[in-house]
Amino acid sequence: MDDQPKDRGVAGLIVELVTRLQNIKLGHGVVGRNSQIAWGGITLALAGLVVSAVDHVIWLAAASMALGAGAVILVPCLNVYFGNKNPGAALLEGAQLLTYQQMTLASKDVPAIQPSAPMPPPPKEPEK
């Protein structure tokens, strides 16, 4: 098979980009959710560009390009910042995050909290 680029036009490039991006899998944490939101923003920006090209609406093209640039630049920067501050929550969710936090506490020799019966309520004082 040839590894040489072929002239497929914009539609061919979009199809190739979508097929390559479908293989990217991120965790279910904050980074994974933000990335899905960013893909939605990029898709919306691309749709706006197509509509503005067909209808020749300049303000829609500018707004679509601003939305796409914002999604491409802002979301990864925020993901990296959040991932540096909270590595567990960035990629893990739910029970996986709890297990990660328990393992972190266990590595610090903090004793695990043992489940016990609930404390009884304090006795009521007699009315005077």
Chimera marker file (.cmm) of the C-alpha trace (Angstrom):
<marker_set name="trace">
<marker id="1" x="0.000" y="0.000" z="0.000" r="1" g="1" b="0" radius="0.5"/>
<marker id="2" x="1.202" y="3.515" z="-0.717" r="1" g="1" b="0" radius="0.5"/>
<marker id="3" x="2.061" y="5.770" z="2.196" r="1" g="1" b="0" radius="0.5"/>
<marker id="4" x="1.999" y="8.769" z="-0.103" r="1" g="1" b="0" radius="0.5"/>
<marker id="5" x="-0.701" y="11.363" z="0.651" r="1" g="1" b="0" radius="0.5"/>
<marker id="6" x="-3.524" y="11.368" z="-1.850" r="1" g="1" b="0" radius="0.5"/>
<marker id="7" x="-5.541" y="14.372" z="-2.933" r="1" g="1" b="0" radius="0.5"/>
<marker id="8" x="-8.944" y="13.532" z="-1.449" r="1" g="1" b="0" radius="0.5"/>
<marker id="9" x="-10.255" y="17.005" z="-0.795" r="1" g="1" b="0" radius="0.5"/>
<marker id="10" x="-11.785" y="18.337" z="2.387" r="1" g="1" b="0" radius="0.5"/>
<marker id="11" x="-14.384" y="15.569" z="2.709" r="1" g="1" b="0" radius="0.5"/>
<marker id="12" x="-11.713" y="12.864" z="2.517" r="1" g="1" b="0" radius="0.5"/>
<marker id="13" x="-9.605" y="14.622" z="5.128" r="1" g="1" b="0" radius="0.5"/>
<marker id="14" x="-12.549" y="14.951" z="7.487" r="1" g="1" b="0" radius="0.5"/>
<marker id="15" x="-13.420" y="11.259" z="7.115" r="1" g="1" b="0" radius="0.5"/>
<marker id="16" x="-9.801" y="10.267" z="7.764" r="1" g="1" b="0" radius="0.5"/>
<marker id="17" x="-9.600" y="12.567" z="10.794" r="1" g="1" b="0" radius="0.5"/>
<marker id="18" x="-12.792" y="11.158" z="12.298" r="1" g="1" b="0" radius="0.5"/>
<marker id="19" x="-11.676" y="7.548" z="11.796" r="1" g="1" b="0" radius="0.5"/>
<marker id="20" x="-8.326" y="8.249" z="13.448" r="1" g="1" b="0" radius="0.5"/>
<marker id="21" x="-9.885" y="10.107" z="16.371" r="1" g="1" b="0" radius="0.5"/>
<marker id="22" x="-12.348" y="7.308" z="17.114" r="1" g="1" b="0" radius="0.5"/>
<marker id="23" x="-9.460" y="5.199" z="18.429" r="1" g="1" b="0" radius="0.5"/>
<marker id="24" x="-8.581" y="7.692" z="21.187" r="1" g="1" b="0" radius="0.5"/>
<marker id="25" x="-9.874" y="6.564" z="24.567" r="1" g="1" b="0" radius="0.5"/>
<marker id="26" x="-9.526" y="8.631" z="27.734" r="1" g="1" b="0" radius="0.5"/>
<marker id="27" x="-10.626" y="7.774" z="31.232" r="1" g="1" b="0" radius="0.5"/>
<marker id="28" x="-14.059" y="8.489" z="32.593" r="1" g="1" b="0" radius="0.5"/>
<marker id="29" x="-12.772" y="11.247" z="34.846" r="1" g="1" b="0" radius="0.5"/>
<marker id="30" x="-12.882" y="14.976" z="34.345" r="1" g="1" b="0" radius="0.5"/>
<marker id="31" x="-10.372" y="14.947" z="31.481" r="1" g="1" b="0" radius="0.5"/>
<marker id="32" x="-12.358" y="12.347" z="29.546" r="1" g="1" b="0" radius="0.5"/>
<marker id="33" x="-15.605" y="14.274" z="29.948" r="1" g="1" b="0" radius="0.5"/>
<marker id="34" x="-14.011" y="17.610" z="29.051" r="1" g="1" b="0" radius="0.5"/>
<marker id="35" x="-12.470" y="16.072" z="25.961" r="1" g="1" b="0" radius="0.5"/>
<marker id="36" x="-15.867" y="14.825" z="24.810" r="1" g="1" b="0" radius="0.5"/>
<marker id="37" x="-17.256" y="18.317" z="25.318" r="1" g="1" b="0" radius="0.5"/>
<marker id="38" x="-14.350" y="19.743" z="23.305" r="1" g="1" b="0" radius="0.5"/>
<marker id="39" x="-15.052" y="17.329" z="20.428" r="1" g="1" b="0" radius="0.5"/>
<marker id="40" x="-18.651" y="18.484" z="20.478" r="1" g="1" b="0" radius="0.5"/>
<marker id="41" x="-17.504" y="22.105" z="20.271" r="1" g="1" b="0" radius="0.5"/>
<marker id="42" x="-15.148" y="21.359" z="17.406" r="1" g="1" b="0" radius="0.5"/>
<marker id="43" x="-17.903" y="19.505" z="15.545" r="1" g="1" b="0" radius="0.5"/>
<marker id="44" x="-20.261" y="22.439" z="16.079" r="1" g="1" b="0" radius="0.5"/>
<marker id="45" x="-17.580" y="24.846" z="14.821" r="1" g="1" b="0" radius="0.5"/>
<marker id="46" x="-17.013" y="22.703" z="11.730" r="1" g="1" b="0" radius="0.5"/>
<marker id="47" x="-20.754" y="22.636" z="11.018" r="1" g="1" b="0" radius="0.5"/>
<marker id="48" x="-20.855" y="26.423" z="11.393" r="1" g="1" b="0" radius="0.5"/>
<marker id="49" x="-17.981" y="26.799" z="8.944" r="1" g="1" b="0" radius="0.5"/>
<marker id="50" x="-19.740" y="24.598" z="6.389" r="1" g="1" b="0" radius="0.5"/>
<marker id="51" x="-22.995" y="26.547" z="6.741" r="1" g="1" b="0" radius="0.5"/>
<marker id="52" x="-21.175" y="29.882" z="6.524" r="1" g="1" b="0" radius="0.5"/>
<marker id="53" x="-19.347" y="28.733" z="3.384" r="1" g="1" b="0" radius="0.5"/>
<marker id="54" x="-22.605" y="27.708" z="1.726" r="1" g="1" b="0" radius="0.5"/>
<marker id="55" x="-24.573" y="30.811" z="2.765" r="1" g="1" b="0" radius="0.5"/>
<marker id="56" x="-21.615" y="33.245" z="2.597" r="1" g="1" b="0" radius="0.5"/>
<marker id="57" x="-22.166" y="34.520" z="6.149" r="1" g="1" b="0" radius="0.5"/>
<marker id="58" x="-18.936" y="36.064" z="7.390" r="1" g="1" b="0" radius="0.5"/>
<marker id="59" x="-19.942" y="36.591" z="11.019" r="1" g="1" b="0" radius="0.5"/>
<marker id="60" x="-20.882" y="32.901" z="11.326" r="1" g="1" b="0" radius="0.5"/>
<marker id="61" x="-17.513" y="31.869" z="9.926" r="1" g="1" b="0" radius="0.5"/>
<marker id="62" x="-15.708" y="34.123" z="12.420" r="1" g="1" b="0" radius="0.5"/>
<marker id="63" x="-17.787" y="32.841" z="15.333" r="1" g="1" b="0" radius="0.5"/>
<marker id="64" x="-17.221" y="29.221" z="14.278" r="1" g="1" b="0" radius="0.5"/>
<marker id="65" x="-13.479" y="29.736" z="13.995" r="1" g="1" b="0" radius="0.5"/>
<marker id="66" x="-13.408" y="31.399" z="17.435" r="1" g="1" b="0" radius="0.5"/>
<marker id="67" x="-15.374" y="28.502" z="18.949" r="1" g="1" b="0" radius="0.5"/>
<marker id="68" x="-13.109" y="25.934" z="17.336" r="1" g="1" b="0" radius="0.5"/>
<marker id="69" x="-9.946" y="27.758" z="18.410" r="1" g="1" b="0" radius="0.5"/>
<marker id="70" x="-11.287" y="28.091" z="21.935" r="1" g="1" b="0" radius="0.5"/>
<marker id="71" x="-12.065" y="24.387" z="22.140" r="1" g="1" b="0" radius="0.5"/>
<marker id="72" x="-8.680" y="23.414" z="20.698" r="1" g="1" b="0" radius="0.5"/>
<marker id="73" x="-6.630" y="25.726" z="22.922" r="1" g="1" b="0" radius="0.5"/>
<marker id="74" x="-8.582" y="26.249" z="26.137" r="1" g="1" b="0" radius="0.5"/>
<marker id="75" x="-9.819" y="22.724" z="26.936" r="1" g="1" b="0" radius="0.5"/>
<marker id="76" x="-6.411" y="20.967" z="26.745" r="1" g="1" b="0" radius="0.5"/>
<marker id="77" x="-4.793" y="23.730" z="28.824" r="1" g="1" b="0" radius="0.5"/>
<marker id="78" x="-7.476" y="23.397" z="31.501" r="1" g="1" b="0" radius="0.5"/>
<marker id="79" x="-7.191" y="19.594" z="31.408" r="1" g="1" b="0" radius="0.5"/>
<marker id="80" x="-3.429" y="19.742" z="31.951" r="1" g="1" b="0" radius="0.5"/>
<marker id="81" x="-3.809" y="22.232" z="34.798" r="1" g="1" b="0" radius="0.5"/>
<marker id="82" x="-6.503" y="20.140" z="36.508" r="1" g="1" b="0" radius="0.5"/>
<marker id="83" x="-4.559" y="16.922" z="35.885" r="1" g="1" b="0" radius="0.5"/>
<marker id="84" x="-1.487" y="18.350" z="37.599" r="1" g="1" b="0" radius="0.5"/>
<marker id="85" x="-3.512" y="19.410" z="40.636" r="1" g="1" b="0" radius="0.5"/>
<marker id="86" x="-5.747" y="16.289" z="40.868" r="1" g="1" b="0" radius="0.5"/>
<marker id="87" x="-4.225" y="13.324" z="39.009" r="1" g="1" b="0" radius="0.5"/>
<marker id="88" x="-6.672" y="10.765" z="40.395" r="1" g="1" b="0" radius="0.5"/>
<marker id="89" x="-9.835" y="12.687" z="39.629" r="1" g="1" b="0" radius="0.5"/>
<marker id="90" x="-8.525" y="13.628" z="36.186" r="1" g="1" b="0" radius="0.5"/>
<marker id="91" x="-8.642" y="10.077" z="34.835" r="1" g="1" b="0" radius="0.5"/>
<marker id="92" x="-10.609" y="8.011" z="37.373" r="1" g="1" b="0" radius="0.5"/>
<marker id="93" x="-14.213" y="8.078" z="38.474" r="1" g="1" b="0" radius="0.5"/>
<marker id="94" x="-16.417" y="6.501" z="41.111" r="1" g="1" b="0" radius="0.5"/>
<marker id="95" x="-15.142" y="3.270" z="42.622" r="1" g="1" b="0" radius="0.5"/>
<marker id="96" x="-11.843" y="3.553" z="40.738" r="1" g="1" b="0" radius="0.5"/>
<marker id="97" x="-11.183" y="6.945" z="42.339" r="1" g="1" b="0" radius="0.5"/>
<marker id="98" x="-12.046" y="5.597" z="45.806" r="1" g="1" b="0" radius="0.5"/>
<marker id="99" x="-9.685" y="2.654" z="45.320" r="1" g="1" b="0" radius="0.5"/>
<marker id="100" x="-6.943" y="5.035" z="44.182" r="1" g="1" b="0" radius="0.5"/>
<marker id="101" x="-7.454" y="7.224" z="47.265" r="1" g="1" b="0" radius="0.5"/>
<marker id="102" x="-7.430" y="4.167" z="49.557" r="1" g="1" b="0" radius="0.5"/>
<marker id="103" x="-4.184" y="2.982" z="47.985" r="1" g="1" b="0" radius="0.5"/>
<marker id="104" x="-2.685" y="6.448" z="48.437" r="1" g="1" b="0" radius="0.5"/>
<marker id="105" x="-3.667" y="6.494" z="52.107" r="1" g="1" b="0" radius="0.5"/>
<marker id="106" x="-2.368" y="2.941" z="52.596" r="1" g="1" b="0" radius="0.5"/>
<marker id="107" x="1.005" y="3.942" z="51.179" r="1" g="1" b="0" radius="0.5"/>
<marker id="108" x="1.198" y="6.687" z="53.835" r="1" g="1" b="0" radius="0.5"/>
<marker id="109" x="0.562" y="4.182" z="56.672" r="1" g="1" b="0" radius="0.5"/>
<marker id="110" x="-2.747" y="5.803" z="57.593" r="1" g="1" b="0" radius="0.5"/>
<marker id="111" x="-4.951" y="3.161" z="59.220" r="1" g="1" b="0" radius="0.5"/>
<marker id="112" x="-8.104" y="2.246" z="57.372" r="1" g="1" b="0" radius="0.5"/>
<marker id="113" x="-11.389" y="3.304" z="58.915" r="1" g="1" b="0" radius="0.5"/>
<marker id="114" x="-13.149" y="0.246" z="60.278" r="1" g="1" b="0" radius="0.5"/>
<marker id="115" x="-16.919" y="0.119" z="59.873" r="1" g="1" b="0" radius="0.5"/>
<marker id="116" x="-18.848" y="0.000" z="63.137" r="1" g="1" b="0" radius="0.5"/>
<marker id="117" x="-22.376" y="0.348" z="64.440" r="1" g="1" b="0" radius="0.5"/>
<marker id="118" x="-23.760" y="3.875" z="64.438" r="1" g="1" b="0" radius="0.5"/>
<marker id="119" x="-23.504" y="5.833" z="67.668" r="1" g="1" b="0" radius="0.5"/>
<marker id="120" x="-26.724" y="5.996" z="69.720" r="1" g="1" b="0" radius="0.5"/>
<marker id="121" x="-28.303" y="9.431" z="70.072" r="1" g="1" b="0" radius="0.5"/>
<marker id="122" x="-27.635" y="11.305" z="73.299" r="1" g="1" b="0" radius="0.5"/>
<marker id="123" x="-30.261" y="10.854" z="76.040" r="1" g="1" b="0" radius="0.5"/>
<marker id="124" x="-33.012" y="13.437" z="76.164" r="1" g="1" b="0" radius="0.5"/>
<marker id="125" x="-33.064" y="15.796" z="79.112" r="1" g="1" b="0" radius="0.5"/>
<marker id="126" x="-36.285" y="15.785" z="81.127" r="1" g="1" b="0" radius="0.5"/>
<marker id="127" x="-38.480" y="18.828" z="80.689" r="1" g="1" b="0" radius="0.5"/>
<marker id="128" x="-38.906" y="21.105" z="83.698" r="1" g="1" b="0" radius="0.5"/>
<link id1="1" id2="2" r="1" g="1" b="0" radius="0.2"/>
<link id1="2" id2="3" r="1" g="1" b="0" radius="0.2"/>
<link id1="3" id2="4" r="1" g="1" b="0" radius="0.2"/>
<link id1="4" id2="5" r="1" g="1" b="0" radius="0.2"/>
<link id1="5" id2="6" r="1" g="1" b="0" radius="0.2"/>
<link id1="6" id2="7" r="1" g="1" b="0" radius="0.2"/>
<link id1="7" id2="8" r="1" g="1" b="0" radius="0.2"/>
<link id1="8" id2="9" r="1" g="1" b="0" radius="0.2"/>
<link id1="9" id2="10" r="1" g="1" b="0" radius="0.2"/>
<link id1="10" id2="11" r="1" g="1" b="0" radius="0.2"/>
<link id1="11" id2="12" r="1" g="1" b="0" radius="0.2"/>
<link id1="12" id2="13" r="1" g="1" b="0" radius="0.2"/>
<link id1="13" id2="14" r="1" g="1" b="0" radius="0.2"/>
<link id1="14" id2="15" r="1" g="1" b="0" radius="0.2"/>
<link id1="15" id2="16" r="1" g="1" b="0" radius="0.2"/>
<link id1="16" id2="17" r="1" g="1" b="0" radius="0.2"/>
<link id1="17" id2="18" r="1" g="1" b="0" radius="0.2"/>
<link id1="18" id2="19" r="1" g="1" b="0" radius="0.2"/>
<link id1="19" id2="20" r="1" g="1" b="0" radius="0.2"/>
<link id1="20" id2="21" r="1" g="1" b="0" radius="0.2"/>
<link id1="21" id2="22" r="1" g="1" b="0" radius="0.2"/>
<link id1="22" id2="23" r="1" g="1" b="0" radius="0.2"/>
<link id1="23" id2="24" r="1" g="1" b="0" radius="0.2"/>
<link id1="24" id2="25" r="1" g="1" b="0" radius="0.2"/>
<link id1="25" id2="26" r="1" g="1" b="0" radius="0.2"/>
<link id1="26" id2="27" r="1" g="1" b="0" radius="0.2"/>
<link id1="27" id2="28" r="1" g="1" b="0" radius="0.2"/>
<link id1="28" id2="29" r="1" g="1" b="0" radius="0.2"/>
<link id1="29" id2="30" r="1" g="1" b="0" radius="0.2"/>
<link id1="30" id2="31" r="1" g="1" b="0" radius="0.2"/>
<link id1="31" id2="32" r="1" g="1" b="0" radius="0.2"/>
<link id1="32" id2="33" r="1" g="1" b="0" radius="0.2"/>
<link id1="33" id2="34" r="1" g="1" b="0" radius="0.2"/>
<link id1="34" id2="35" r="1" g="1" b="0" radius="0.2"/>
<link id1="35" id2="36" r="1" g="1" b="0" radius="0.2"/>
<link id1="36" id2="37" r="1" g="1" b="0" radius="0.2"/>
<link id1="37" id2="38" r="1" g="1" b="0" radius="0.2"/>
<link id1="38" id2="39" r="1" g="1" b="0" radius="0.2"/>
<link id1="39" id2="40" r="1" g="1" b="0" radius="0.2"/>
<link id1="40" id2="41" r="1" g="1" b="0" radius="0.2"/>
<link id1="41" id2="42" r="1" g="1" b="0" radius="0.2"/>
<link id1="42" id2="43" r="1" g="1" b="0" radius="0.2"/>
<link id1="43" id2="44" r="1" g="1" b="0" radius="0.2"/>
<link id1="44" id2="45" r="1" g="1" b="0" radius="0.2"/>
<link id1="45" id2="46" r="1" g="1" b="0" radius="0.2"/>
<link id1="46" id2="47" r="1" g="1" b="0" radius="0.2"/>
<link id1="47" id2="48" r="1" g="1" b="0" radius="0.2"/>
<link id1="48" id2="49" r="1" g="1" b="0" radius="0.2"/>
<link id1="49" id2="50" r="1" g="1" b="0" radius="0.2"/>
<link id1="50" id2="51" r="1" g="1" b="0" radius="0.2"/>
<link id1="51" id2="52" r="1" g="1" b="0" radius="0.2"/>
<link id1="52" id2="53" r="1" g="1" b="0" radius="0.2"/>
<link id1="53" id2="54" r="1" g="1" b="0" radius="0.2"/>
<link id1="54" id2="55" r="1" g="1" b="0" radius="0.2"/>
<link id1="55" id2="56" r="1" g="1" b="0" radius="0.2"/>
<link id1="56" id2="57" r="1" g="1" b="0" radius="0.2"/>
<link id1="57" id2="58" r="1" g="1" b="0" radius="0.2"/>
<link id1="58" id2="59" r="1" g="1" b="0" radius="0.2"/>
<link id1="59" id2="60" r="1" g="1" b="0" radius="0.2"/>
<link id1="60" id2="61" r="1" g="1" b="0" radius="0.2"/>
<link id1="61" id2="62" r="1" g="1" b="0" radius="0.2"/>
<link id1="62" id2="63" r="1" g="1" b="0" radius="0.2"/>
<link id1="63" id2="64" r="1" g="1" b="0" radius="0.2"/>
<link id1="64" id2="65" r="1" g="1" b="0" radius="0.2"/>
<link id1="65" id2="66" r="1" g="1" b="0" radius="0.2"/>
<link id1="66" id2="67" r="1" g="1" b="0" radius="0.2"/>
<link id1="67" id2="68" r="1" g="1" b="0" radius="0.2"/>
<link id1="68" id2="69" r="1" g="1" b="0" radius="0.2"/>
<link id1="69" id2="70" r="1" g="1" b="0" radius="0.2"/>
<link id1="70" id2="71" r="1" g="1" b="0" radius="0.2"/>
<link id1="71" id2="72" r="1" g="1" b="0" radius="0.2"/>
<link id1="72" id2="73" r="1" g="1" b="0" radius="0.2"/>
<link id1="73" id2="74" r="1" g="1" b="0" radius="0.2"/>
<link id1="74" id2="75" r="1" g="1" b="0" radius="0.2"/>
<link id1="75" id2="76" r="1" g="1" b="0" radius="0.2"/>
<link id1="76" id2="77" r="1" g="1" b="0" radius="0.2"/>
<link id1="77" id2="78" r="1" g="1" b="0" radius="0.2"/>
<link id1="78" id2="79" r="1" g="1" b="0" radius="0.2"/>
<link id1="79" id2="80" r="1" g="1" b="0" radius="0.2"/>
<link id1="80" id2="81" r="1" g="1" b="0" radius="0.2"/>
<link id1="81" id2="82" r="1" g="1" b="0" radius="0.2"/>
<link id1="82" id2="83" r="1" g="1" b="0" radius="0.2"/>
<link id1="83" id2="84" r="1" g="1" b="0" radius="0.2"/>
<link id1="84" id2="85" r="1" g="1" b="0" radius="0.2"/>
<link id1="85" id2="86" r="1" g="1" b="0" radius="0.2"/>
<link id1="86" id2="87" r="1" g="1" b="0" radius="0.2"/>
<link id1="87" id2="88" r="1" g="1" b="0" radius="0.2"/>
<link id1="88" id2="89" r="1" g="1" b="0" radius="0.2"/>
<link id1="89" id2="90" r="1" g="1" b="0" radius="0.2"/>
<link id1="90" id2="91" r="1" g="1" b="0" radius="0.2"/>
<link id1="91" id2="92" r="1" g="1" b="0" radius="0.2"/>
<link id1="92" id2="93" r="1" g="1" b="0" radius="0.2"/>
<link id1="93" id2="94" r="1" g="1" b="0" radius="0.2"/>
<link id1="94" id2="95" r="1" g="1" b="0" radius="0.2"/>
<link id1="95" id2="96" r="1" g="1" b="0" radius="0.2"/>
<link id1="96" id2="97" r="1" g="1" b="0" radius="0.2"/>
<link id1="97" id2="98" r="1" g="1" b="0" radius="0.2"/>
<link id1="98" id2="99" r="1" g="1" b="0" radius="0.2"/>
<link id1="99" id2="100" r="1" g="1" b="0" radius="0.2"/>
<link id1="100" id2="101" r="1" g="1" b="0" radius="0.2"/>
<link id1="101" id2="102" r="1" g="1" b="0" radius="0.2"/>
<link id1="102" id2="103" r="1" g="1" b="0" radius="0.2"/>
<link id1="103" id2="104" r="1" g="1" b="0" radius="0.2"/>
<link id1="104" id2="105" r="1" g="1" b="0" radius="0.2"/>
<link id1="105" id2="106" r="1" g="1" b="0" radius="0.2"/>
<link id1="106" id2="107" r="1" g="1" b="0" radius="0.2"/>
<link id1="107" id2="108" r="1" g="1" b="0" radius="0.2"/>
<link id1="108" id2="109" r="1" g="1" b="0" radius="0.2"/>
<link id1="109" id2="110" r="1" g="1" b="0" radius="0.2"/>
<link id1="110" id2="111" r="1" g="1" b="0" radius="0.2"/>
<link id1="111" id2="112" r="1" g="1" b="0" radius="0.2"/>
<link id1="112" id2="113" r="1" g="1" b="0" radius="0.2"/>
<link id1="113" id2="114" r="1" g="1" b="0" radius="0.2"/>
<link id1="114" id2="115" r="1" g="1" b="0" radius="0.2"/>
<link id1="115" id2="116" r="1" g="1" b="0" radius="0.2"/>
<link id1="116" id2="117" r="1" g="1" b="0" radius="0.2"/>
<link id1="117" id2="118" r="1" g="1" b="0" radius="0.2"/>
<link id1="118" id2="119" r="1" g="1" b="0" radius="0.2"/>
<link id1="119" id2="120" r="1" g="1" b="0" radius="0.2"/>
<link id1="120" id2="121" r="1" g="1" b="0" radius="0.2"/>
<link id1="121" id2="122" r="1" g="1" b="0" radius="0.2"/>
<link id1="122" id2="123" r="1" g="1" b="0" radius="0.2"/>
<link id1="123" id2="124" r="1" g="1" b="0" radius="0.2"/>
<link id1="124" id2="125" r="1" g="1" b="0" radius="0.2"/>
<link id1="125" id2="126" r="1" g="1" b="0" radius="0.2"/>
<link id1="126" id2="127" r="1" g="1" b="0" radius="0.2"/>
<link id1="127" id2="128" r="1" g="1" b="0" radius="0.2"/>
</marker_set>
